[in-house]
Amino acid sequence: MDWIIALVIGGIIGWLASIVMNRDASMGIFWNVIVGCVGSILGRFLYGLIMDGASARMRDNQVNIETLLVAFGGAVVLLLIMNLIQRGRVR
């Protein structure tokens, strides 16, 4: 059941990030889920670097505002990197 919840939340986070980065028209539901899940991992990594070990608090896999914001930030950063690679500039 945890995997299903993670995929649904990842899809929603990826969809919201694609709207913010103006890529919603070019992405389908599959890529929204991928961007949301990979962005969550990236966000946790970056958050741990910035906050110096704060990711230890996030290891209990609870869904709360902090983890959702970190996942959303990671998804936006991932889409920013994708834009730079694909177009050579930030949209």
C-alpha positions in Angstrom: 0.0 0.0 0.0 2.9 2.4 0.7 4.1 2.1 -2.9 0.7 3.0 -4.3 0.6 6.1 -2.0 4.1 7.1 -3.0 3.2 6.8 -6.7 0.0 8.8 -6.3 1.8 11.6 -4.3 4.7 11.5 -6.8 2.3 11.9 -9.7 0.6 14.9 -8.0 4.0 16.5 -7.1 5.3 16.0 -10.6 2.1 17.4 -12.1 2.3 20.5 -9.9 6.0 21.0 -10.7 5.3 20.7 -14.5 2.7 23.4 -14.2 5.0 25.7 -12.3 7.8 25.1 -14.9 5.4 25.4 -17.8 5.9 21.9 -19.1 2.5 20.5 -18.4 1.5 20.2 -22.1 4.6 18.1 -23.0 4.4 15.6 -20.1 2.0 12.7 -19.6 1.0 11.0 -16.4 3.9 8.5 -16.5 6.5 11.3 -16.7 4.7 13.3 -14.0 5.1 10.2 -11.7 8.7 9.8 -12.7 9.6 13.5 -12.1 7.7 13.5 -8.8 9.5 10.4 -7.5 13.0 11.2 -8.7 12.5 14.9 -7.7 11.6 13.7 -4.2 14.9 11.8 -4.0 16.8 14.8 -5.3 15.0 17.1 -3.0 15.8 14.9 0.0 19.5 14.8 -1.0 19.7 18.6 -1.5 17.8 19.3 1.7 20.1 17.1 3.6 23.1 18.9 2.2 21.7 22.4 2.9 20.3 21.6 6.4 23.2 19.5 7.5 21.6 16.2 8.4 18.0 17.3 8.5 17.2 14.4 6.3 17.6 12.2 9.3 14.3 13.6 10.6 12.7 12.7 7.3 13.7 9.0 7.4 10.5 7.9 9.1 8.7 8.2 5.7 5.8 10.2 7.1 3.8 12.4 4.7 3.7 15.9 6.1 4.1 19.5 4.8 7.9 19.4 5.1 8.3 16.3 3.0 5.8 17.5 0.4 7.6 20.8 0.0 11.0 19.1 -0.2 9.6 16.7 -2.9 8.1 19.6 -4.8 11.3 21.6 -4.7 13.3 18.6 -5.9 10.8 18.1 -8.8 11.1 21.8 -9.8 14.9 21.5 -9.7 14.8 18.3 -11.8 12.6 20.0 -14.4 15.0 23.0 -14.4 17.9 20.7 -15.1 15.9 19.0 -17.8 15.1 22.4 -19.4 18.8 23.3 -19.4 19.8 20.1 -21.0 17.1 20.1 -23.6 17.0 23.7 -24.6 20.3 25.1 -23.4 18.5 27.8 -21.3 16.0 28.2 -18.5 12.4 28.7 -19.5 
